[in-house]
Structure formats: structure tokens, C-alpha cells
Amino acid sequence: MCHRNHLVQPDGRYCGLAPVAECRSCLAVDADGFEEPDPGERRAAFGAFLAGAARVFAPSCDTAGRIRTVYPDLTVTVRPHVEPERSVRSTALQRPGRVRRVAVLGAISATKGGLFLQALATDAQDRDLPLRFAIVGYSDPALAIGLEGVGVAQTGRYSGDHEALDLVWRLSADLVLLPAIWPETYSYALTLALRTGLPVAAFDLGAPAERLRAYPNGHLLPGALATDPAAFNDRLLAIDVSAAGRLTVPIRAAEYGNLMGDYYGLDPAPAGTGHASDEDAA
């Protein structure tokens, strides 16, 4: 539906799944889009492809709804992703003092909210707010200098969830922020955020918002605040980071006893039938 794949325009604004005419205007000013087809042709081609599929799956109701906005006659089956690790391990290690430490998880690009994070840190500096931001992970190299200039630390890449949880603990984080400015389709980073047990803040957008509504420590902020970092910071400072605001129950996640049957709705091959034939594989 979008030649940029994430519905974020070259100027960094989320387009909200714009109509084709606006997509054409976006493509015309996108330096990276010179080989892309006309947006109308693109949507028609993918619509024909999806219409010919036996089944179409989406990992969240939000994603399914956005697909149906463009292809209203399409049947989309929602199947959330499997989550192998979903236990909560408290990472709370609050240090004395009034500074509130915010952990941002994962690989942070512009669409993952890197520029917005820089704006938040800049506002915190300018107003001398008791807020400090740190990325548990790393940022796009193009953003690193700007983030460093406003005091956003980065731990670097981590090897797995357990190391990431250790890093959140070492930072003495009070809450986790997921600053993505586009409607992500699922977000494994959200699962990791929930596993910290800390309050989790995100925009009221996409699958993360859909999932966070099920948790008492989830805090959804209006998408309009993407252009108002000062108001967003004020909301972060208002979040309850005491023990009462933490998650202690296991994370809800999908389970599929048999992937072929429970996820895809296909009958598994009978035992002992051997490999599929070349004709079946084709």
C-alpha cells in the first residue's frame, strides 16, 4: 500500500494511509522512489495478488483493518505471532533522586521514532526536566550524532532478551518508551518492554496500541503529540512509576500446538507419508 512500506513520508510525517493522489505527490518528491511504480498500479497489482491467495493472514486486528481499508472485499484472518519468551522479570532498580529514566528498546530509525526521541531529549534539556533517555540497543547511524548531542545514551546491540532485560535493569529505568510513529504490525519490542514489568508508553497507533490496551501498565498517548514533544514529556512525567504501576502477570500471547493446523488451518501431512513430491512443492 506504500512504496516506503511504513506510511511515513520523506519529511518524517505519518500519512495515515493516504489516498492514491497523495501517494503520487509523496512519490514525486521521494529521492529513493525513482524506480517505484505508480501508486495506483501498485495497489491494483497487490490487490490482484492477494485476491488470488488461498488465505491472507495479518498479525493484528489493526493491520487487518488497514488492509481491508484498501481492499474491502478481501478476507483477512488474524493470527498473532508466536511469542516463545513471555515471562515478566522485574527490572525495577530505582535509584534515589528525582530524575526519571526512560528506556527505548530496539533498533531505532526515523520511523521507529528516532527524530521524535531527539526532540523529546532536546525539550528535556531546554526545560531542565527530570527526564533522561537511553536506547537499549542502537540507532540508525544517521541519527546517532544528533541523539548523542542531546544526551541520549545507547547500549549497543544485545544478543537476546535476557541481555536486554539486564541492560534495562542496569540503567535503573523507570519506564519504557516505544516512540514509533507508524502503525507497526505487531512489535516484538513491545513484548520485550512488557517483560520488564515497567510502565510502557507508546503512541495510540497500530498493533502496539491494540496490544497495550490489555495491560494495566500500558500508557497510550495521542498521535497528535508527535508534533508536540513538550506535551509528550509532560505526559511521561505524569505516569505512575511506583510499584503499583508495574506489571506482574504473564504476558498474553498466541500459542499454536500445530503450526500447519492451528495457524494456517491446513491439515498436516499424515505420519509416514515422506517428503512432498515435486508436483506438490510446485
Secondary structure, DSSP 8 states (H G I E B T S, - for coil): --TTSSSB-TTS-B--S--HHHHHHHHHT-GGGTT---HHHHHHHHHHHHHTSS--EESSHHHHHHHHHH-TT---EE---B-S-----------SSS-EEEEEEEEE-TTTTHHHHHHHHHHHHHTT-SEEEEEEEEE-HHHHHHHHHTT-EE----SSHHHHHHHHHHTT-SEEEE---S--SS-HHHHHHHHT-S-EEEES-HHHHHHHTTSTTEEEE-GGGGG-HHHHHHHHHHS--SGGGS--S----B--SSIIIIIT------TT--S--HHHH-
